[in-house]
Amino acid sequence: MQQYREIKSRHQDAILFFRMGEFYEMFYEDAEVASRTLGLTLTSRNNGGASEVPLAGVPVKAAGEYLRRLIQQGFRVSICEQTEDPKLAKGIVKREVVETITPGAAFSDDLLDGARNNYLCALNRDGDLVGIAAVDLSTGEFRLAVSQASDLESVLSRFSPREVIVARDSNLVHTVKSPAGEEGPMVTEREGWEFDPDLGRDQLLDRFRVSSLEAFGIEAADRASVGAAGGLLRYLGELQPAGTPHLARPKIERPGGSMPLDEMTRRNLELVESMRGGETSGTLLGVLDRTLTPMGARLLRQWLLAPLIDRSLINARLGAVEVLSDTLVRSAMREALNGVRDVERLAGKTAAGRVSPRELRALGDSMARLPLLESALERARSLAVRKEEAAFDKHAALCDRWGVVCV
């Protein structure tokens, strides 16, 4: 219990799943909260003192479902594992927190929707500007943006984040929180110094091993988003002590490339969510979505939430659509894509060292279909499609390493 209290003192804002053999045990207030939320039997154990300690536990093998329910209720959960073999331990088995799961920071398929990104966003106010840093931990996608404070709601709605972190002393908390009765992102408050742009710059330089942020197209005017990125990276470091090596290099987004749509407009137009609730039936997304892969479903959703306004980009996209209206081309591409799994998230798990043998095999099988997709693309005669084909990589060497035959 002394070991438990010491670890719990460093994770007071989370429910601590404390590994004891084949169970994750929860004690004190954590046990009481879990008992009410999950319907667990609340028992007690004698801690060697005058009082008994409230106790609730879940089997390790069944922990996924309990985690899902807690995260859906807006809780954060710290997973404390046994880090040595109990048979070899001298005294108390060593334990440490290996990750903290929040609505915005999750890898497990049980906690994710395959058809939408799971963004964790950080906001940083700098005068009339607000910097936004967004990460989808499941795919490694890392995006930066700068917005006028008056346009923040529109820009943030494109990400539809599950969790937002802000400085405790900023006025952004009230901007992000949803009105009473409406579901919104979890809001996590952090210390103001964590969003310092100079510290954020140093973190980005060190993290991606570059000498200048100009390598990412980041300029002096993006100072607010650099501060947000620093706060986000520091937070992720606490949630994932083992690191996040799969994070991609940040992409900076400039205003003017897409049409800003605020939450009210998005809802009234029923672009991705019905006014009757969160379902997609009857929405524009529901009408258009005939995608075969989770990656395509997520990309289509992003496009609908950020309509293009640049004529050249619009014409390029329309050109690709015209080519894909050819029945033979479209059929060949759909045949190639049929059976492809969620490559983005499987690759993210692999890079982060969290992939299972079955998932690794699914990634290999999906990659083995790349030559078929390349053959389908060769039938296209659109400049937009040919540009994609030019950047195509079949990854034949990787397929061979996994023992997958590319045909």
C-alpha positions in Angstrom: 0.0 0.0 0.0 2.9 2.3 0.6 4.1 1.6 -3.0 0.6 2.3 -4.2 0.3 5.6 -2.4 3.6 6.8 -3.7 2.7 6.0 -7.3 -0.8 7.4 -6.9 0.6 10.7 -5.5 2.1 11.3 -9.0 -1.2 10.6 -10.8 -3.8 12.2 -8.7 -6.0 13.3 -11.6 -6.4 9.8 -13.0 -7.9 6.5 -11.9 -5.0 4.2 -11.2 -5.2 0.6 -12.5 -2.6 -1.0 -10.2 -1.5 -4.4 -11.5 -1.6 -7.2 -8.9 -1.1 -10.6 -10.5 -4.0 -11.2 -12.9 -6.1 -8.1 -11.8 -5.9 -4.4 -12.0 -6.8 -3.2 -8.5 -8.2 0.3 -7.5 -8.2 1.6 -4.0 -9.7 4.4 -1.9 -11.6 7.0 -4.0 -10.6 5.4 -7.3 -12.4 2.2 -6.2 -15.5 4.1 -5.2 -15.7 6.0 -8.5 -15.1 2.8 -10.5 -17.7 0.9 -8.5 -20.3 3.6 -9.3 -19.3 4.0 -12.9 -18.7 0.4 -13.9 -21.1 -1.4 -11.5 -18.2 -3.2 -9.8 -18.5 -4.8 -6.3 -16.9 -2.6 -3.8 -14.9 -4.6 -1.2 -12.2 -3.7 1.3 -8.8 -5.0 2.4 -6.9 -4.5 5.6 -3.9 -2.4 5.1 -2.3 -3.3 8.3 -3.6 -0.3 10.1 -6.8 0.5 12.1 -9.0 1.0 9.0 -9.9 -1.0 6.0 -9.2 0.3 2.4 -12.0 0.4 -0.2 -11.1 -2.0 -3.1 -12.4 -2.8 -6.6 -10.7 -4.8 -9.3 -11.0 -5.9 -12.9 -9.4 -8.9 -14.6 -6.4 -7.9 -16.8 -7.8 -9.9 -19.7 -11.1 -8.1 -19.6 -9.7 -4.6 -18.8 -10.3 -3.3 -22.4 -14.1 -3.0 -22.0 -13.8 -1.3 -18.5 -11.3 1.1 -19.9 -13.5 2.0 -22.8 -16.4 2.8 -20.5 -14.3 4.9 -18.2 -12.8 6.9 -21.1 -16.3 7.4 -22.6 -17.4 8.9 -19.3 -14.5 11.4 -19.5 -12.1 9.9 -17.0 -8.4 9.4 -17.5 -6.8 6.1 -16.5 -3.2 5.5 -15.6 -2.0 1.9 -16.2 0.5 0.7 -13.5 2.2 -2.5 -14.6 4.5 -5.0 -12.8 7.9 -4.3 -14.4 9.7 -7.4 -13.0 8.9 -11.1 -12.7 7.3 -11.7 -9.3 9.2 -15.0 -9.0 12.5 -13.1 -9.2 11.5 -10.1 -7.1 13.2 -9.5 -3.8 10.5 -8.0 -1.6 7.8 -5.9 -3.3 7.5 -6.3 -7.0 8.6 -3.2 -8.9 5.8 -1.3 -10.6 5.5 1.8 -12.7 3.0 3.6 -14.8 3.5 2.7 -18.4 0.8 5.0 -19.9 -2.1 7.3 -19.1 -5.1 6.9 -21.3 -7.4 9.9 -21.9 -10.1 10.6 -24.5 -7.5 12.3 -26.7 -4.7 9.9 -26.2 -5.5 6.3 -27.0 -4.2 3.5 -29.2 -6.7 0.7 -28.6 -9.3 0.0 -31.3 -11.9 -0.3 -28.5 -11.4 3.4 -27.7 -11.3 4.7 -31.3 -13.8 5.3 -34.2 -12.2 4.1 -37.4 -14.1 6.6 -39.5 -12.8 9.7 -37.7 -9.6 11.0 -36.4 -9.0 11.2 -32.6 -7.4 14.6 -32.1 -5.8 15.9 -29.0 -5.4 19.7 -29.4 -3.4 22.3 -27.5 -4.4 26.0 -27.6 -2.1 28.9 -26.9 -3.2 32.6 -26.9 -0.8 35.3 -28.2 -2.6 38.6 -28.4 -5.4 38.4 -31.0 -4.0 35.1 -32.3 -4.5 31.6 -31.0 -2.0 28.8 -31.9 -3.4 25.3 -32.4 -1.4 22.1 -32.2 -3.2 18.9 -33.0 -2.0 15.3 -32.8 -3.8 12.1 -33.6 -1.8 9.7 -31.4 -3.3 6.6 -33.2 -1.8 7.6 -36.6 1.0 10.0 -35.6 -0.4 12.9 -37.6 0.8 16.3 -36.2 -0.8 19.6 -37.5 -0.2 23.2 -36.6 -2.4 26.2 -37.3 -2.8 29.8 -36.3 -6.2 31.5 -36.0 -7.7 34.8 -35.1 -9.3 34.5 -31.7 -12.7 35.4 -33.3 -12.3 32.4 -35.7 -11.1 29.9 -33.2 -14.4 28.0 -33.0 -14.5 27.5 -36.8 -10.9 26.3 -37.0 -11.2 24.0 -34.0 -14.4 22.5 -35.3 -12.4 21.0 -38.3 -10.5 18.9 -35.8 -13.4 17.9 -33.6 -11.0 17.1 -30.8 -11.7 14.6 -28.1 -9.5 16.5 -25.7 -8.1 20.1 -25.5 -5.3 21.3 -23.3 -5.0 25.0 -22.4 -3.0 27.2 -20.0 -4.7 27.5 -16.6 -4.4 31.2 -16.5 -5.8 31.8 -20.0 -9.4 32.7 -21.0 -9.5 29.9 -23.5 -11.1 27.4 -21.0 -14.5 29.1 -21.4 -14.1 29.2 -25.2 -13.6 25.5 -25.5 -16.1 24.2 -22.9 -19.5 23.3 -24.3 -22.7 24.7 -22.9 -24.5 22.7 -20.2 -26.1 19.6 -21.6 -24.0 19.5 -24.7 -21.2 17.0 -25.2 -17.8 18.5 -25.9 -14.1 17.7 -25.6 -12.4 17.0 -22.3 -10.6 20.2 -21.2 -7.3 19.7 -19.4 -5.6 22.8 -17.8 -1.9 23.1 -17.6 0.6 25.6 -16.3 1.1 28.7 -18.4 4.9 28.3 -18.8 4.5 25.0 -20.6 3.2 27.0 -23.7 6.1 29.3 -23.9 7.0 29.6 -27.7 10.8 29.6 -27.1 10.5 26.4 -25.1 8.3 25.0 -27.7 10.8 25.9 -30.4 13.6 24.1 -28.5 11.4 21.0 -28.1 10.5 20.8 -31.7 14.1 21.2 -32.8 15.3 18.6 -30.4 12.4 16.2 -31.1 12.8 16.2 -34.9 16.6 16.8 -34.9 16.5 19.9 -37.2 18.5 23.1 -36.8 15.6 25.4 -37.9 11.8 25.2 -37.9 11.9 26.6 -41.4 12.4 23.0 -42.5 8.7 22.6 -41.7 7.7 25.9 -43.2 7.2 27.4 -39.8 7.8 31.1 -39.7 8.0 33.8 -37.0 4.3 34.6 -37.4 3.5 31.0 -36.3 4.9 31.7 -32.8 1.6 31.0 -31.1 1.3 27.5 -32.7 4.9 26.7 -31.7 4.0 27.4 -28.1 1.0 25.2 -28.4 3.1 22.4 -29.9 5.6 22.6 -27.0 2.7 22.3 -24.4 1.3 19.4 -26.4 4.6 17.5 -26.6 5.3 17.9 -22.9 1.8 16.6 -22.1 2.3 13.6 -24.4 5.6 12.9 -22.7 3.8 12.5 -19.4 1.0 10.3 -20.9 3.4 8.1 -22.8 6.6 7.6 -20.7 7.9 5.1 -23.3 7.8 7.9 -25.9 6.0 8.6 -29.1 8.5 7.8 -31.9 5.8 7.5 -34.5 4.8 11.2 -34.5 5.2 12.7 -38.0 6.8 16.0 -38.7 4.4 18.9 -38.1 2.5 20.3 -41.0 1.6 24.0 -40.7 -1.8 25.0 -42.1 -2.3 28.5 -43.5 -5.6 30.5 -43.4 -7.3 30.9 -46.7 -7.0 27.4 -48.0 -10.4 26.2 -46.9 -13.7 27.7 -45.9 -14.2 28.2 -42.2 -17.3 26.6 -40.8 -18.4 27.2 -37.2 -20.2 24.5 -35.1 -23.6 26.0 -35.8 -23.2 26.0 -39.5 -21.8 22.5 -39.6 -24.7 21.2 -37.5 -27.4 23.0 -39.5 -26.0 21.8 -42.8 -25.8 18.3 -41.3 -22.4 17.7 -42.9 -21.1 14.8 -40.8 -23.6 14.6 -37.9 -27.4 14.5 -37.9 -29.3 17.1 -36.0 -31.1 14.2 -34.3 -27.8 13.1 -32.7 -24.3 11.9 -33.5 -25.4 9.5 -36.2 -24.3 10.0 -39.9 -27.5 8.7 -41.4 -29.1 11.4 -43.5 -26.0 13.6 -43.5 -23.9 14.7 -46.5 -21.2 12.3 -45.2 -23.8 9.5 -45.1 -24.8 10.1 -48.7 -21.2 10.4 -50.1 -19.3 7.9 -48.0 -18.7 4.8 -50.1 -15.1 4.4 -48.9 -13.6 0.9 -48.4 -10.9 1.8 -45.9 -10.8 3.7 -42.6 -8.2 6.0 -44.0 -10.5 7.0 -46.8 -13.4 7.5 -44.5 -11.3 9.8 -42.2 -10.0 11.8 -45.2 -13.5 12.3 -46.7 -14.7 13.5 -43.3 -11.8 16.0 -43.1 -12.6 17.3 -46.7 -16.3 17.9 -45.8 -15.4 19.9 -42.7 -12.8 22.0 -44.6 -14.2 22.8 -48.1 -11.6 24.1 -50.6 -11.8 27.7 -51.8 -8.7 27.7 -54.0 -9.9 27.3 -57.6 -6.8 25.4 -58.8 -7.1 22.9 -56.0 -10.8 22.5 -56.6 -10.3 21.9 -60.3 -7.6 19.4 -59.6 -9.9 17.4 -57.3 -12.7 17.6 -59.8 -10.3 16.2 -62.4 -9.6 13.2 -60.3 -13.3 12.7 -59.6 -13.9 12.7 -63.4 -11.3 10.1 -64.0 -12.7 7.9 -61.2 -16.1 8.1 -62.8 -14.7 5.6 -65.3 -16.3 2.3 -64.3 -13.3 0.2 -65.2 -10.8 2.4 -63.3 -13.0 2.7 -60.3 -13.8 -1.0 -60.1 -10.1 -1.8 -60.4 -9.3 0.5 -57.5 -12.1 -0.8 -55.3 -10.9 -4.3 -55.9 -7.4 -3.4 -55.0 -8.5 -1.6 -51.8 -10.9 -4.4 -50.7 -9.4 -6.1 -47.7 -7.0 -3.3 -46.9 -7.0 -2.7 -43.1 -6.3 0.6 -41.2 -2.7 1.0 -42.4 -2.2 4.4 -40.7 -3.1 3.1 -37.3 -1.4 -0.2 -37.7 1.8 1.6 -38.8 1.5 3.9 -35.8 1.2 1.0 -33.4 4.2 -0.7 -35.1 6.4 2.3 -34.8 5.3 2.8 -31.2 6.1 -0.8 -30.3 2.5 -1.6 -29.4 1.5 -3.9 -32.3 0.4 -7.5 -31.8 1.5 -10.3 -34.1 -2.0 -10.5 -35.7 -2.0 -6.7 -36.3 1.5 -6.9 -37.8 0.3 -9.6 -40.2 -2.7 -7.5 -41.1 -0.4 -4.6 -42.0 1.8 -6.9 -44.2 -1.3 -8.3 -45.9 -2.6 -4.8 -46.6 0.8 -3.7 -48.0 0.8 -6.7 -50.3 -2.2 -5.2 -52.1 -0.2 -2.1 -53.1 0.9 -3.4 -56.5 -2.7 -4.0 -57.4 -3.5 -0.4 -56.5 -0.6 0.8 -58.5 -1.9 -1.1 -61.6 -5.3 0.5 -61.1 -3.7 3.9 -60.9 -1.9 3.3 -64.2 -5.2 3.3 -66.0 -5.9 6.8 -64.9 -5.0 9.7 -67.2 -5.6 12.6 -64.9 -2.7 14.9 -63.9 -4.0 14.8 -60.3 -4.0 11.1 -60.2 -0.7 10.7 -62.0 0.9 13.0 -59.3 -0.3 10.5 -56.7 1.1 7.6 -58.8 4.5 9.3 -59.1 4.8 9.3 -55.3 3.7 5.7 -55.0 5.9 3.3 -53.2 5.0 -0.4 -53.2 7.4 -1.1 -50.2 8.3 -4.4 -51.8 11.4 -4.8 -49.5 9.2 -4.5 -46.4 6.7 -7.0 -47.7 9.5 -9.5 -48.4 10.9 -9.0 -44.8 7.5 -9.9 -43.4 7.3 -12.9 -45.7 4.5 -11.5 -47.7 4.5 -12.3 -51.4 3.8 -9.2 -53.5 1.9 -10.1 -56.7 
